[in-house]
């Protein structure tokens, strides 16, 4: 091993230089120097919380985020894997699929995590259940992987459990009731607009998995359901002012960053009308703070990964560049001195310095704009 490491020095330097050049060139094309700075600050951190395990014949990648293989931590993180090496996304998903396909999790929705690292022997308590969130996340990431690699065997192998999660979304995705979202610190949200659109795109993702596995009847059924749900979702989500989408169906005059629109763009499901994107893009520019877009009404905090998913979903070059520029400005000016916290104050520039918010693998989400490459 020592001999290999020593002799590999020139090739390692060549590979590293080529990787740097690829990322810088792509990021420059998407968002200029500001975006280059953002992805440069995030790359090492994104990979620092994952490691390869398993065997040559069955490699897995384990993600450590306090607990192991947290699905809604993989969801923002997966952008960096999808951009650089989609095969690694499969290695992240397979431990979760393996556990649940052995019927070790009794529920019809996707589990939240695989337990305390390094044992990874089962979900840490059911108070962590994010029934709609995680089911949609898994379906979206599975379809994204298959679209990136054309690995139809993966889709066939895991089709049964994908249908199980999709049925849960059909039953609970449009009207979610009281549900935890990935923003769990906000507690449960009743009929979250942002959560519901992810669920609907998750159903659309199942239609894509059905298509590549030649299940035509399933494809038509799930696509029709997703289209019908989007029409209902728009009616339930639009604020009476017609300026933005509400935080939830029952909160008029409260807006929220609908960052899950990214999934519709990423998978090219074309479920959400262009008019909704245009409306949101216009609104976001009106409520921007000095260091970026706050998460919602009456709030100063935001999450960097969600900002970058929003940038990736936007077709408005002015908004996208503003999000890149303000994030780079925050990196330059923040008084916080911990590894790239993903949770920041958009007015003061202070980042949450607690271990729970700093140095997390979710920062891989800043690569989302590179997965759609406007």
N, C-alpha and C positions, 0 to 999 in steps of 0.2 A: 504493500500500500504506500509506503514511504517512497519507494522508487518510482511508482506510477505518478504520485503527486509531484515529485521533483521533475520528472521527465516531461510531465504534461504542462509545465509552466507556459511555454510559448503558445501552445494550442489553447490553453485556458484564457490567456490574455487576448488572443485573437477572437475567441468566442464571446468574451465579455465586451470587447470593443464593438463587435458586430451587433450585439444585443443593445448596447447603449445607443448606437447609431440608429438602429431600427426604431427604438422607442422615441428618441428625440425627433427624428424625422416625421414620424406619424403624429406625435403630439403637437409639433410645430404646425403641421398642416391643419389640425383640428382647432387649435386654440392659441397659437402663437407662443411667445416666450413665457407668458403667465402659466399656461397649461403645462409646458415643459417643466417648470419649477414644481408644480403640484405633483405630477406623477413621479418626478425625481425624488421628492421627499417621502413618497409613499411606498415605493417598490420594495425596499428591504423589509420594511415593517409588515407589508402584506404577506411576505413569505416567511417571516420570522416566527409566525405562530402556527405553521403547518410542518408536518414531517412525514416522511415515507415510512411505512411499516409493512408487515406481511412477508410474502415470498416473491420470488421471481415470477412464479406462475400466477400468483394472486396478489398483486401489489395494491395497497390501499394508501390513501393520504389522510392523516388524522389532523383535525383542526382543534386547537386549544384556545378556548375563550372563557376561561374559568371552569366551564364544563366542556365535555367533548362532543364535537360534531353537532353544535347548535345550528339547527336548520336556518333560522333567520339571521345567523351570523355568516353562514355560507352564502346566503342570498346576495348580500352586497359584495362579499369577497369574490364571488365567482366571476365577476367581470374581468379581473386580472387573469384568471385561468383561461377564460374563454378567449381573451385576446392573445395570450402568449402560447398556451398549450392546452387545448380543450380536453385532451386525454386525461389531464390531471383533474378535471372536473368530474369525470367518471369515477376516478379513484376516491374522490371526496364523497360522492353519492352512494357508492356501493356498500360501505359499512351500514348506512342507514337502511338501505333496501334489504340487505342480508338479514338484519335483525328483525325487521318487520315481516319479511316473507317467511320467516320461521315461526310466525305467530307468537312472538315473544312480547308483542304489544297488543293488548286486547281490543283496542278501539278502531273504529272505521276511518278515523282521520290520521294524519301523519303525526308521529311523536315530535317532541320539541328538541330532544338531545339524546345522547347515548350515555350520560352519566358523568361522574367525576373522572377527570383525567388522572392517571393513565389507565384505570381499569376499564372504563367505557362499558359498563355492564348493565346499563338500563337507565331510563330517564330519571332525573332528579325531581321527584315529586310531581303530582298532577296540578299543583298550583301554577306550574309553568305551561300548562296546555295552551297552545295557540292553534286551535282546531282548523280554522279557515286559513290563517296565515301560513302555517307550515305545509298544509296540503297543497295550496296554490304554489308555494315556493318550489316544492319538489317537482310538480308537474311542469312548471315553467323552466326550471333548470334542466330537467330531463329532455324536454323538447329542444332547448337551446343547444344542448350537447349533441343530440342527434342531427340537428340542422347543420352544426359546424363540422361534423365528422362523417355524416352519412352512415353511422353505425346502426343499421336497422336491426341487427341481432340484439343489441341492447334494448331497443324498443320492444321487440318480441318477448324477450326474457322477462321484462318487468311490466308487461302489459296488464296483467291481472290486478296487481296492486295499484297501478295507475288508474284503472277503471274504478277501483274501490274508492280512492281519494276523490276522483271526479264526481262520483255519485254524492259524496258528502258535500261537495261544492254546489252541485245542482240543488241539493236540499237546503243548504244553509248559506250559500254564497251571495245571493242577492239581498236577502234580509238576514243579516248576521246576528242581530240582537246584541246583547252585551258580550263583547269579545275582546280578548287581548290582541294587540297588534305587535309588530316588532318594536314599536315605541312603548314598551311595557311600563316605563316610568310614568306614563300618562294614565295608567290603570286601564280598566276596560272602557271601551268606547261603544256606545249604542249605535249600531248601523253606520259604521264608519264608511264614508264615501271612498276613501283611499283603499281600504281593505277590500271593499266590494269589487272595485274595478280589477284588482289583482285576482280575485276569485273568478271573475268572468273571463279574464284572459287565461287563467288556468284551465277553464273548460275548453277554451279555444286551443290551448296547447295540447289537450287530449285529442282534439279533432286532428291535429297535425300528427300525433303519434299513431292515430288510427289510419291516417292516410298512408304513412310509410310502411305500415304493416298490412296493407291491403284489406283493412276492415272498413269497407265502404259505408255500410249501414251505420256503424258507430260514428264515422266521420260526419256524415250528414246530420245525424241526430245531435251531436255535441255542438257542431257549428251552428245549427238552427237555434239551439238553446242559448248559446252565447250571444247571438245576434238579437234574440228577443230580450234577453236580460239587459243588454246595453241600452236598448231603447227605454226600458223601464228605469234603468239606473240614471240616465240623463234627466228624466222627468223628476226623479226623487232627489237628485243631487244639485240641480241648478238653483242658485239663490234667486229670490224674486227680483233682485236688481239686474239680473242677467250679466253680472260682471265677473263672476267666479263660481267655482264649485264649493259647496258648503263642506264644513268639516264632517258633518254627519247629516243624515236625512232630516233630523229633527232639531237642527241648530241653525236657523236663519240668522243671517248677519255675522256668521263666524266662518272664516275661510281657513284652508289648510293647504300645505304643499302636497299636491297629488303626485308624489314622486313615482308611484306605481304605474303611471302612464308609460314609463320606460319599458315595461314588459310588452305592451302592445307594439311599440316601435321595434324592440329587439327581435321579437318573433315574427314581425311583419304580419300580424293577424288582421290588421286593418279593421278592427272592431270599433274603435273610437273615432268619431268624425273629426275631420280637420278643424272644423269650427271650434271644437272644444279645446284643442291645442292652441289655436290662435287666441281664444279668450283667456286661457290661463297665462300664456306668454305675455299678453298685454297687462294683465293684473299683476303678475310678479314684478314687472318693471316699476309699477307704481308703489309697491310696498317694500322695496329693497332698502336695506340698511347699509352702513358703511362697509361692513365686512361680510355682506352677503344676504341671502334671502332667509328670513326667519321661518320657523316651522309652521306658524299659523297666527291667528288673531291674538292680539294682546300678549305676544311673546317676543322675547329678544333672542332666545337660544335657537340654534339650528344644529343639524348634523351634516358634516362635510360629505359623507357618502350619499346622503339623500339629495344634496345640492347637485352633485355630479350626475346622479341618475336623472334629475330634472333637466340638467343641461343636455344630456344625451337624448332626452325625449323631445327637446325643443327644435323646431325648424326655424326659429328666429335667431339669426346670427348676432344681433345686438344683445339680446338676452344672454345667449351662451357666452359671449365674450365678457360680458359684465360679470357673470358668475365665476369665470376663470380669473379675471383680473382681481376681483374682490377677495377670492380665496388666496391668491398669491400675495396680495397686500396684507392679508391677515398673517400669513406665514412670515412675512418680513417684520411685521410690527407688533405681534402679540407679546405681551409680557410673560406669557406662560412658558415655562422651560421644562417641559416633559415631552417625550416622543409623541408626535403628531396626534393629539387628542381629536376624536371625531365629533365631539360635542362642544360647541363654542358659543360665546355670546357675540351676536352680530353688531352690537353697539360698542361695548367696552373692549372687545377683542380677547377677553379672558377665556381660556379653555378650561374645561373641567379637569382638574389635576388628579382626581382620585384614581386609584389603580383600575377601577371599573370602566373608565372612559379613555385612558391613555394607552398608547402602544397596542392597539387592537388590530386584528387581522381584517376587520370590516373596512379598513381604509383601502383595501383592494377595490372598493366601489368607485374610487376616483378614476379608474380605467374604463368606466362605463361608456364615455363618449367615444373611446377607441373601438368599442365593440360594434358600434353602428356607423362610425366613420362618415360623418356628414360630408 
